[in-house]
Amino acid sequence: MYLNVVVFLVFALSYWQDRRKIINGFLFNCFLFSVFITLLYFSFTTYNRVLVMISLVFLVILGLIGVFGAFALMVASFVNARILIKKEGARFSNFLTLFLGLAILGLLVLSSTILANYLPEFMKDITGFLILLFLYFLFNFMNFFIASFIYQIYRPRLDKDFIIVLGSGLIDGYIVPPLLQNRINVAMNFYFKQSKAHRPPKLLFSGGQGGDEKIPEAVAMQQYALKNGIPLEDTLLEDQSVNTLENMVFSKKIMDSLKGDNQYKSLFATNNFHLFRAGIYAKRAGLTSQGIGSKTAFYYWPNAMIREFIAILALYKKWHLAVIIVMALITIALSIIGYFFT
């Protein structure tokens, strides 16, 4: 019982200090695990029928996940990939759930009992390492997923000076696509809400011009906002950035030039799946800004979350590479020991 309180307090302190940390997801998962262990303990020491039934339900669910989870995830990945490609087109970035399904299929085949009897020992070791690698990334994804989810639990005060609207690609080089419209809409909703209660904030549209775009993304976003009732004098443009980090860095320069170095309150708007990573970039740019996210179509969300997870891994690639190397060395050492002593 006391352990639950301690773990929760550690999580709460970490979250209060900075909501934009992966470790928040890990700490919250630790809290959930400690609550589950406590539930099991009290269930089978007090023999309370309600607690026992709840515990059994959880154990059955965990058992089903353990037995059928990988297969279910593989099937779901293939189904989602088919829907996404049909709706959004056969671009490489839309194949991530398909690749996940194929990876799980490959691991299931390699680890099957029938095939394992015909594999040489070194292939069994490689299969074991690949399964360990998959579990490592699954562990990190769960921490990322929870950190991303709890980051979105945020109700900003209606006192902002600026709202940074993050850009994305344009259709035919000048048309704002639905995904980007959602970002602008969530920013405009906050703008109108604050305008009724307080002075209106400035909408700072951030996005440069790609090689296949006829106008900068910032200009296209501004035009969309003007058509939807935002006054021109309440808009600002940052039209040089080419990625999220530059969105934050260049937007900060504009806000600093208007209000002084961090002498303002700001917010950024993006899609909910992109919110957590954008928050990390805001921190790296020296901004205290937190984000508000727009909803995303369910079929699009799994692939987008995998893409965000890969991007998060890339941010901490040295750490993950070091862990993978250590796991590989341990696997090799165990393989050598097994070869000489069995």
Helices and strands as residue ranges (DSSP letters): H 2-17, H 22-46, H 49-88, G 92-94, H 96-110, H 113-116, H 121-151, E 162-166, H 178-197, E 202-206, H 217-227, G 232-234, E 235-238, H 244-259, E 266-271, G 272-274, H 275-284, E 290-294, H 301-315, H 317-341
